[in-house]
């Protein structure tokens, strides 16, 4: 996998699956001198907080309660 593809994948996973995006972001940071890894890690942490709030408030629960 090329570095550019890994960076794009890390950005996508940082929003969709923050723990995986965080791991790949750190991997990109170890593998290259690019500053993208810092933004990927920050985005992953922010998205993790947003996902935790959405799940914690019941935003993904079923609204059809047997009506």
N, C-alpha and C positions, 0 to 999 in steps of 0.2 A: 504494500500500500504506500502510495506516495505521501509526502508530508502534507501537501495541499488537501488531499482527500481526508487525511486524518484530522486536519483542522476543521474542515466542514462537518465531518461526522461528529466531532466533539462539540461543536456549537449546537447541532441538532439534538444530540443526546443530553446536553446540558439543560435544555428546556423540557424535553420529553421524559427523560429518565435521569434526574440530577446525579445520583450516585455514580452511574456509569459515565456520564459526561465529566464528572469530577476526576475519575480515574484516568480517562483518556486525555483530559486536559493536562493533568500532571505528567502523563507519559509524553505528551507533546513538548512540555517544558523541559523534560530531561533529554529528549531527543534532539531538540533544536535550540537555537538562540532567539527564536521568534518571541515576540511579546504577546502573541495570541493566547498563550497558556494562562496568563494572568486574567485576561478578560473571560476566558472559558471558565476558570475556577470561580470568579466572582458571579458570573451568570448562573452557574450551577448552584451556588449557595443561595442566591436570591430566588431562583426557581424552586429550590427545595423548601424554602420558607413559604412561598406561595402555595405549593402543593400541600404542605402540612396544614395551612389555614383552610384550604378548600376541603380537604378530607376531614379535618377536625370539626368544621361547622356543619358537616353533613351535606355538602353541596353535591356529592355524587350519589346520594341515597335515592332509592326508588320513590317517586312521587305517587305512584298508583298504589293506594293502600286498600285495594280490594273493592273498589266502587263498581 
